[in-house]
């Protein structure tokens, strides 16, 4: 009987004794795979598979840094000085990505591997203990929504570029892929359809998840991601409401200083950096799993990095006010570097509380409202006061500039440029070369895919 295998078993070693006299053939099942019918039979099986989905989400090819790094590289004009030898990253910072770019390929493949992990978890949710089903389902849907949101932002046109109801996004797959057949060749769903799937998953996740859940996804992580999605869509009322749910929870506080919003740089023996008090959600990095790609490229060799991406002093001078404590998040080590990722084993911040303040401030400024019971100037003041700055007028322009200072090099620059229709240097905000190509290997494998314009 033909068998289909879908799960790799990690960290498993088998010691086989030497058989010298027995000539009977050994009937040994494979040890690096598990037959599908035996893979997810218990609650523990499904929970372990969910942890595997988190591991894929946090892989360096996705939320372990590359998804954020490459978005910022595409948006760069004069902030990042690139001196690395990776041709694929050179293509990205030059806005001349090839269809065979291996970094683009792995963002796509790791994203869909994570989605398939989650789809397998959700397909077996009835095997999970009743008391855990809501939490497991909610975590899985949070992960799937986050991946689809970033895939569609990178591989599809911006939500405000033309019609999202007709522009191609990325393939939507919500059931496990266990074998390649005609039905496996999925076409690209529209940008709007992908956004709606992400919103549906996050809405259900927020309702199902607990308020606290260790370092795993919580209802407030789901609300925070919803706030980000709605902001990208220009739905300012829903974005402000979602951000308010996070801010009103009382579960998070701004770190006392900007530098402490990021993992502490260890002294002596390398130690993993835990979540900070303002991390609504962060990817876990340990000495076992290794560092993250933000550390690899943005940090000097003295802090575990390659020192390939340095920061322009002219850019800092042009963007930060005198007395801004956030200037102290840069350091000199031959060249100038951001210190945000100087802990090689520090967790990667995905959603910080400061972002929620700035989302609500921007939305209230645009709507001339006070959603959440506060004004835009009050939210803006919270972020600026932490940086040691006086309150300034809460115009949309000032709030967007505050996002630049607060969220620099965390993966926001490209997506903010697109939603605000801000050109990237002399490149139009909706130019074809600010969208990733569909990887050529995917085009070769899937006859139903269509390539993005310009490639």
C-alpha positions as CSV (number, residue, x, y, z in Angstrom):
1,X,0.0,0.0,0.0
2,X,1.3,3.4,-0.9
3,X,1.9,5.6,2.1
4,X,1.9,9.4,2.3
5,X,4.3,11.0,4.8
6,X,3.9,14.6,6.0
7,X,5.8,15.1,9.2
8,X,9.5,15.2,9.9
9,X,10.4,14.1,13.4
10,X,13.0,16.4,15.0
11,X,15.7,15.6,17.5
12,X,15.1,11.9,17.2
13,X,18.0,9.4,17.2
14,X,17.7,5.6,17.0
15,X,20.4,3.2,18.2
16,X,20.2,-0.1,16.4
17,X,22.1,-3.1,17.8
18,X,24.3,-5.1,15.6
19,X,22.7,-8.3,14.3
20,X,25.3,-10.8,13.1
21,X,23.6,-14.2,13.1
22,X,20.0,-13.5,12.1
23,X,19.5,-13.5,8.4
24,X,15.8,-12.6,8.6
25,X,15.1,-9.3,6.8
26,X,14.4,-6.4,9.2
27,X,11.0,-4.7,8.8
28,X,11.8,-1.2,10.1
29,X,9.5,1.7,9.5
30,X,11.2,5.0,8.5
31,X,12.3,7.0,11.5
32,X,12.5,10.5,9.9
33,X,8.8,10.5,8.9
34,X,5.5,9.5,10.3
35,X,2.6,8.1,8.2
36,X,-0.2,10.6,8.0
37,X,-2.8,8.4,9.6
38,X,-0.5,8.0,12.7
39,X,0.8,11.6,12.9
40,X,-1.9,13.5,14.8
41,X,-3.9,11.0,16.9
42,X,-3.6,12.5,20.3
43,X,-3.9,15.9,21.9
44,X,-0.2,15.9,22.6
45,X,0.5,15.2,18.9
46,X,-1.4,18.2,17.8
47,X,0.2,20.5,20.5
48,X,3.6,19.4,19.4
49,X,2.7,20.1,15.8
50,X,1.6,23.6,16.9
51,X,5.0,24.2,18.5
52,X,6.5,23.2,15.1
53,X,4.4,25.8,13.4
54,X,5.8,28.5,15.8
55,X,9.3,27.3,15.0
56,X,8.7,27.6,11.2
57,X,7.1,31.1,11.8
58,X,10.2,32.2,13.7
59,X,12.7,30.7,11.2
60,X,15.2,33.2,9.9
61,X,13.6,33.0,6.5
62,X,10.3,34.5,7.9
63,X,9.7,36.3,11.3
64,X,13.2,35.4,12.4
65,X,14.2,38.4,10.4
66,X,14.2,38.0,6.6
67,X,10.7,39.1,6.0
68,X,11.4,42.4,8.0
69,X,14.9,42.8,6.6
70,X,14.0,42.6,3.0
71,X,11.0,44.9,3.3
72,X,13.3,47.5,4.8
73,X,15.9,46.9,2.1
74,X,13.3,47.6,-0.6
75,X,12.2,50.8,1.1
76,X,15.8,52.0,1.7
77,X,17.0,55.2,0.2
78,X,19.7,56.6,2.5
79,X,19.3,55.0,5.9
80,X,21.1,51.7,5.3
81,X,24.6,51.3,3.8
82,X,24.9,47.8,2.4
83,X,28.4,46.3,2.2
84,X,27.5,42.6,2.1
85,X,28.4,39.9,-0.4
86,X,25.0,38.2,-0.6
87,X,23.9,39.0,-4.2
88,X,20.3,38.3,-3.4
89,X,20.3,41.1,-0.7
90,X,22.2,43.4,-3.1
91,X,19.4,42.8,-5.6
92,X,16.8,43.7,-2.9
93,X,18.5,47.0,-1.7
94,X,19.0,48.0,-5.4
95,X,15.3,47.2,-6.2
96,X,16.4,44.8,-8.9
97,X,15.2,41.4,-7.6
98,X,15.4,38.4,-9.9
99,X,12.8,35.7,-10.1
100,X,15.4,33.2,-8.9
101,X,16.3,35.3,-5.8
102,X,16.9,32.6,-3.1
103,X,15.9,34.9,-0.2
104,X,12.6,35.7,-1.8
105,X,12.1,31.9,-2.5
106,X,12.6,31.0,1.1
107,X,10.2,33.7,2.4
108,X,7.6,32.1,0.2
109,X,8.4,28.5,1.0
110,X,8.8,29.0,4.7
111,X,5.5,31.0,4.8
112,X,3.6,28.2,3.1
113,X,5.3,25.5,5.2
114,X,4.1,27.3,8.3
115,X,0.6,27.6,6.8
116,X,0.6,23.8,6.1
117,X,1.7,23.2,9.7
118,X,-1.2,25.2,10.9
119,X,-3.7,23.6,8.5
120,X,-2.7,20.2,9.8
121,X,-3.2,21.3,13.4
122,X,-6.7,22.7,12.6
123,X,-7.6,19.6,10.7
124,X,-7.0,17.5,13.9
125,X,-8.4,20.0,16.4
126,X,-11.0,17.4,17.5
127,X,-8.2,15.3,18.8
128,X,-7.2,18.1,21.3
129,X,-8.4,17.9,24.8
130,X,-11.7,19.9,25.1
131,X,-10.2,22.3,27.6
132,X,-7.4,23.2,25.2
133,X,-9.2,23.3,21.9
134,X,-10.0,27.0,21.9
135,X,-6.4,28.0,22.8
136,X,-4.8,25.6,20.2
137,X,-7.2,26.7,17.5
138,X,-6.7,30.4,18.3
139,X,-2.9,30.1,18.2
140,X,-3.0,28.3,14.9
141,X,-5.3,30.9,13.3
142,X,-3.2,33.7,14.7
143,X,-0.1,32.2,13.0
144,X,-1.9,31.6,9.7
145,X,-3.3,35.1,9.6
146,X,0.1,36.7,10.3
147,X,1.8,34.7,7.6
148,X,-0.9,35.4,5.0
149,X,-0.8,39.1,5.8
150,X,2.9,39.4,5.3
151,X,2.9,37.2,2.2
152,X,0.2,39.3,0.5
153,X,2.0,42.5,1.4
154,X,5.3,41.3,-0.1
155,X,4.0,39.4,-3.1
156,X,0.9,41.4,-4.0
157,X,0.1,45.0,-4.8
158,X,-0.7,47.3,-1.9
159,X,-4.3,47.2,-0.7
160,X,-4.7,50.8,-1.9
161,X,-3.1,50.3,-5.3
162,X,-5.9,49.8,-7.8
163,X,-8.6,47.3,-6.9
164,X,-7.8,44.8,-4.2
165,X,-10.9,42.8,-5.3
166,X,-9.2,42.0,-8.7
167,X,-5.5,42.4,-8.0
168,X,-3.8,39.0,-7.5
169,X,-2.5,38.3,-4.0
170,X,-1.2,34.9,-3.0
171,X,-2.8,31.4,-3.1
172,X,-5.2,30.7,-0.2
173,X,-4.9,27.2,1.2
174,X,-6.8,26.4,4.3
175,X,-6.7,22.6,4.3
176,X,-3.6,20.4,4.6
177,X,-1.6,19.5,1.5
178,X,-0.7,15.9,1.9
179,X,0.2,14.9,-1.7
180,X,0.7,16.7,-5.0
181,X,-2.3,16.3,-7.3
182,X,-4.3,18.4,-9.8
183,X,-6.1,20.0,-6.8
184,X,-2.7,21.1,-5.4
185,X,-2.2,23.7,-8.1
186,X,-3.9,26.7,-6.5
187,X,-4.3,30.0,-8.3
188,X,-3.6,33.3,-6.6
189,X,-6.5,34.6,-4.6
190,X,-7.2,38.4,-4.8
191,X,-5.6,40.8,-2.4
192,X,-8.9,41.4,-0.8
193,X,-9.7,37.7,-0.3
194,X,-6.3,37.2,1.5
195,X,-6.9,40.2,3.8
196,X,-10.4,38.9,4.6
197,X,-9.1,35.5,5.4
198,X,-6.5,37.0,7.8
199,X,-9.1,39.2,9.4
200,X,-11.4,36.2,9.9
201,X,-8.7,34.1,11.4
202,X,-7.6,36.9,13.8
203,X,-11.1,37.7,14.8
204,X,-11.7,34.1,15.7
205,X,-8.3,33.9,17.4
206,X,-9.0,37.0,19.5
207,X,-12.3,35.5,20.7
208,X,-10.7,32.1,21.5
209,X,-7.3,33.0,23.0
210,X,-6.6,33.7,26.7
211,X,-5.4,37.0,28.0
212,X,-2.1,35.4,29.1
213,X,-0.4,32.5,27.4
214,X,3.3,32.6,28.2
215,X,5.3,33.7,25.2
216,X,2.7,32.2,22.8
217,X,0.0,34.2,21.1
218,X,-2.7,35.8,23.2
219,X,-6.0,37.5,22.4
220,X,-4.1,40.8,22.6
221,X,-1.5,39.6,20.0
222,X,-4.5,38.8,17.7
223,X,-5.9,42.3,18.4
224,X,-2.5,43.9,17.8
225,X,-2.2,42.2,14.4
226,X,-5.7,43.2,13.5
227,X,-4.8,46.8,14.3
228,X,-1.9,46.5,11.9
229,X,-4.0,45.0,9.1
230,X,-6.8,47.5,9.4
231,X,-4.3,50.3,9.4
232,X,-2.7,48.9,6.2
233,X,-6.2,48.9,4.6
234,X,-7.0,52.4,5.7
235,X,-9.8,51.3,8.0
236,X,-8.9,53.7,10.7
237,X,-11.9,53.1,13.0
238,X,-11.3,49.4,13.3
239,X,-7.5,49.9,13.6
240,X,-8.0,52.3,16.5
241,X,-10.5,50.0,18.2
242,X,-8.2,47.0,17.9
243,X,-5.2,49.0,19.2
244,X,-7.3,50.2,22.1
245,X,-8.1,46.7,23.2
246,X,-4.4,46.0,23.5
247,X,-3.7,49.3,25.3
248,X,-6.6,48.9,27.7
249,X,-5.7,45.3,28.7
250,X,-3.1,46.4,31.2
251,X,-1.0,43.4,30.3
252,X,1.9,45.4,28.8
253,X,3.7,48.6,29.6
254,X,6.3,50.7,27.8
255,X,9.9,49.8,28.9
256,X,11.3,52.6,31.0
257,X,13.9,53.5,28.3
258,X,13.9,52.8,24.6
259,X,16.9,50.5,24.7
260,X,15.2,48.3,27.3
261,X,12.3,47.7,24.8
262,X,14.8,45.3,23.1
263,X,16.6,42.2,24.4
264,X,19.4,43.1,26.8
265,X,22.9,42.5,25.3
266,X,24.4,39.7,27.4
267,X,27.8,40.0,29.1
268,X,30.1,37.1,29.3
269,X,28.5,33.8,28.2
270,X,25.8,34.3,25.6
271,X,22.3,34.0,27.0
272,X,19.0,34.2,25.3
273,X,17.1,37.5,25.7
274,X,13.5,37.1,27.1
275,X,10.5,39.1,26.0
276,X,10.4,42.7,27.3
277,X,7.5,44.3,29.2
278,X,6.2,45.9,26.0
279,X,6.4,42.8,23.7
280,X,2.8,42.0,22.8
281,X,4.2,39.2,20.6
282,X,7.8,38.2,19.9
283,X,9.6,35.3,18.2
284,X,11.6,33.2,20.7
285,X,15.3,32.7,20.0
286,X,17.5,30.5,22.1
287,X,21.1,29.4,22.2
288,X,19.9,26.1,20.7
289,X,18.1,27.6,17.7
290,X,20.8,30.2,17.1
291,X,20.6,33.8,16.3
292,X,18.3,35.7,14.0
293,X,18.9,37.3,10.6
294,X,18.4,40.9,11.9
295,X,21.3,40.3,14.2
296,X,23.3,38.6,11.4
297,X,23.1,41.6,9.0
298,X,22.5,44.7,11.3
299,X,25.1,44.0,14.0
300,X,28.9,44.2,14.1
301,X,31.0,41.1,14.6
302,X,31.5,42.0,18.2
303,X,27.8,41.3,18.7
304,X,27.5,38.1,16.6
305,X,26.7,39.8,13.3
306,X,28.4,40.2,9.9
307,X,28.4,44.0,10.0
308,X,27.0,44.1,6.5
309,X,24.2,46.7,7.0
310,X,25.4,49.9,8.7
311,X,23.4,53.0,9.4
312,X,23.9,56.5,7.9
313,X,24.8,59.2,10.3
314,X,23.2,61.7,7.9
315,X,20.0,59.8,8.1
316,X,20.0,59.8,11.9
317,X,20.8,63.6,11.9
318,X,17.9,64.2,9.5
319,X,15.3,62.2,11.4
320,X,16.0,62.5,15.2
321,X,15.6,65.6,17.3
322,X,18.2,66.8,19.7
323,X,17.8,65.1,23.0
324,X,16.0,62.0,21.6
325,X,17.0,59.1,23.7
326,X,16.5,56.8,20.7
327,X,19.7,58.1,19.2
328,X,21.4,56.0,21.9
329,X,20.1,52.9,20.2
330,X,22.9,53.3,17.7
331,X,26.6,52.5,18.4
332,X,29.9,52.9,16.7
333,X,32.1,49.8,16.0
334,X,34.2,51.1,13.1
335,X,30.9,51.9,11.4
336,X,27.5,52.9,12.8
337,X,25.0,50.2,13.8
338,X,21.6,49.9,15.3
339,X,21.7,48.2,18.7
340,X,18.2,46.8,18.5
341,X,19.3,43.3,17.6
342,X,22.7,43.3,19.3
343,X,21.8,40.3,21.4
344,X,22.5,37.4,19.1
345,X,20.0,35.2,21.0
346,X,17.5,38.0,21.6
347,X,13.9,37.5,20.8
348,X,12.6,39.2,17.7
349,X,9.9,41.8,18.5
350,X,6.9,41.4,16.2
351,X,4.3,43.5,18.0
352,X,5.4,46.2,20.5
353,X,3.1,48.3,22.7
354,X,4.6,51.5,21.3
355,X,3.2,50.6,17.8
356,X,-0.3,50.4,19.3
357,X,0.0,53.9,20.7
358,X,1.1,55.2,17.3
359,X,-1.6,53.3,15.4
360,X,-4.3,54.8,17.7
361,X,-2.7,58.2,17.5
362,X,-2.6,58.2,13.7
363,X,-6.2,56.9,13.4
364,X,-7.6,59.4,15.8
365,X,-5.7,62.2,14.0
366,X,-7.1,61.1,10.7
367,X,-10.6,60.7,12.0
368,X,-10.5,63.8,14.3
369,X,-11.8,61.4,17.0
370,X,-10.9,60.1,20.4
371,X,-11.4,56.4,20.1
372,X,-10.3,54.6,23.2
373,X,-11.1,57.7,25.3
374,X,-7.9,59.6,24.5
375,X,-6.8,62.1,21.9
376,X,-4.1,61.5,19.4
377,X,-1.8,64.0,21.1
378,X,-2.1,62.1,24.4
379,X,-1.0,58.8,22.7
380,X,1.8,60.6,20.8
381,X,3.0,62.2,24.0
382,X,3.4,58.8,25.7
383,X,5.8,57.6,23.0
384,X,7.7,60.9,22.9
385,X,8.0,61.2,26.7
386,X,9.6,57.8,26.9
387,X,12.2,59.1,24.3
388,X,12.8,62.2,26.5
389,X,11.0,64.6,24.2
390,X,8.3,67.2,24.8
391,X,4.9,66.9,23.4
392,X,4.4,68.1,19.8
393,X,1.3,68.7,17.7
394,X,-0.4,65.4,16.7
395,X,-0.6,66.0,13.0
396,X,-0.6,62.9,10.7
397,X,2.8,64.0,9.4
398,X,4.3,64.3,12.9
399,X,2.9,60.9,13.9
400,X,4.3,59.2,10.7
401,X,7.7,60.8,11.5
402,X,7.4,59.3,15.0
403,X,6.9,55.9,13.5
404,X,10.1,56.3,11.5
405,X,12.0,57.1,14.7
406,X,10.3,54.5,16.9
407,X,10.0,51.6,14.5
408,X,13.1,51.9,12.3
409,X,14.6,48.7,11.0
410,X,11.8,46.6,12.3
411,X,10.2,46.0,8.9
412,X,7.7,48.8,8.7
413,X,9.3,51.2,6.2
414,X,8.1,49.6,2.9
415,X,4.5,49.0,4.1
416,X,4.2,52.5,5.6
417,X,5.4,54.0,2.3
418,X,2.8,52.0,0.3
419,X,-0.2,52.8,2.5
420,X,0.7,56.5,2.7
421,X,1.5,56.6,-1.0
422,X,5.0,57.9,-0.3
423,X,7.6,57.4,-3.1
424,X,10.8,55.5,-2.3
425,X,13.3,58.0,-3.4
426,X,12.6,58.5,-7.1
427,X,10.6,55.3,-7.3
428,X,6.8,55.5,-7.3
429,X,5.2,54.0,-4.1
430,X,3.3,51.4,-6.3
431,X,6.2,50.6,-8.7
432,X,6.4,47.0,-9.8
433,X,9.9,46.6,-8.4
434,X,8.7,47.3,-4.9
435,X,6.8,44.0,-5.0
436,X,8.5,40.6,-4.8
437,X,8.4,38.4,-7.8
438,X,6.6,35.0,-7.6
439,X,9.6,32.6,-7.3
440,X,10.4,31.0,-10.6
441,X,10.5,27.6,-9.1
442,X,6.9,28.1,-8.0
443,X,5.9,29.2,-11.4
444,X,7.5,26.1,-12.9
445,X,5.8,23.8,-10.4
446,X,2.3,25.4,-10.4
447,X,0.8,26.0,-13.8
448,X,-2.0,28.1,-12.3
449,X,0.2,30.9,-11.0
450,X,0.7,34.2,-12.8
451,X,3.8,36.3,-12.4
452,X,3.8,39.8,-11.1
453,X,4.1,42.7,-13.6
454,X,7.7,43.7,-14.3
455,X,9.1,40.2,-13.9
